[in-house]
């Protein structure tokens, strides 16, 4: 079980980068790492489509922020946020290519006795076709997603700072 005295945050990007917007969680954490600096207590991880294999890694964190494409009504690029109990009480958060849904993974984590604080930043995708690039509507919101990650880290008590880029 994670050391409750030591706060550690994980920013976890989930998705399949071979299917355009399905990989937006992974592309979002890559963008976040380029644009922000943060303390050693914050780790970023490409969770890909690892599903259940993520369980052994994420249990060491007191705070987890998950970024993923979500199937929801709305315009592509819309950002949805879920926190705390609403993550597990709401409808299952899934996308087509994942081995195991995010909600399933968090339920297993709780079943094993771990209770990190969790926030999910979901983005409505536009295009699941084969390709390595995000669609224009999703690429356009990467700065907003990175800012949302920074805001969630701040809400959990972790500091971030936007890097100066020329």
Number of C-alpha atoms within 10 A of each C-alpha: 12 15 10 12 7 10 17 21 26 22 27 24 26 27 28 25 21 15 18 22 33 33 28 30 29 27 25 27 24 17 15 23 15 13 16 16 15 16 12 8 13 19 15 17 16 18 21 19 21 15 17 17 13 15 15 9 12 22 21 19 23 22 23 25 22 23 29 31 29 20 15 16 8 12 12 19 23 18 18 16 15 16 14 12 11 13 19 18 9 10 9 14 18 18 18 14 14 16 13 16 18 22 17 16 17 21 16 14 19 14 10 12 11 18 18 23 15 22 23 23 21 23 27 23 27 18 17 18 12 12 15 15 16 23 19 13 17 22 16 12 17 21 14 15 27 22 17 18 24 22 15 22 22 12 10 19 12 18 15 17 11 15 12 7 6 3
